[in-house]
């Protein structure tokens, strides 16, 4: 059973926030680096395929989350669970923003409103305007540079 406490929520929230910077780092230096072969089909999209090799990165993030939650239960270590749930909720937020709002892989009407959503879409569009491994910008997802709010 999960014990929700102020320290638990603090760890959860800190991990959720750190994941944005972790995702930025991995996107810039791993996905646009030595694992470009997996990420490339996200920039040069085959419209005939729903699944991309790039989707494998979700598993990379899910593994530490899953094992943190599993071992938090087995070892009765609620703070380890907070860590795992922080990663999981970031993954859910990332999926919602990236796959549903930006790329519309699942179509839900009425999600394209608001300054924040428009800024996220604008920054991501700039990122995808580069089809090569080098030269891309805007590697984050939930934190958007202020210039994209204009």
Secondary structure as the mmCIF struct_conf table of DSSP 4:
data_model
#
loop_
_struct_conf.conf_type_id
_struct_conf.id
_struct_conf.beg_label_comp_id
_struct_conf.beg_label_asym_id
_struct_conf.beg_label_seq_id
_struct_conf.end_label_comp_id
_struct_conf.end_label_asym_id
_struct_conf.end_label_seq_id
HELX_RH_AL_P HELX_RH_AL_P1 UNK A 6 UNK A 26
HELX_RH_PI_P HELX_RH_PI_P1 UNK A 27 UNK A 34
TURN_TY1_P TURN_TY1_P1 UNK A 35 UNK A 35
HELX_RH_AL_P HELX_RH_AL_P2 UNK A 36 UNK A 43
BEND BEND1 UNK A 44 UNK A 44
TURN_TY1_P TURN_TY1_P2 UNK A 47 UNK A 48
BEND BEND2 UNK A 50 UNK A 50
HELX_RH_3T_P HELX_RH_3T_P1 UNK A 53 UNK A 56
HELX_RH_AL_P HELX_RH_AL_P3 UNK A 57 UNK A 74
TURN_TY1_P TURN_TY1_P3 UNK A 75 UNK A 76
HELX_RH_AL_P HELX_RH_AL_P4 UNK A 78 UNK A 95
HELX_RH_PI_P HELX_RH_PI_P2 UNK A 96 UNK A 102
BEND BEND3 UNK A 103 UNK A 103
BEND BEND4 UNK A 105 UNK A 106
TURN_TY1_P TURN_TY1_P4 UNK A 109 UNK A 110
BEND BEND5 UNK A 112 UNK A 112
BEND BEND6 UNK A 114 UNK A 114
HELX_RH_AL_P HELX_RH_AL_P5 UNK A 115 UNK A 128
TURN_TY1_P TURN_TY1_P5 UNK A 129 UNK A 129
BEND BEND7 UNK A 132 UNK A 135
BEND BEND8 UNK A 141 UNK A 143
HELX_RH_3T_P HELX_RH_3T_P2 UNK A 146 UNK A 149
#
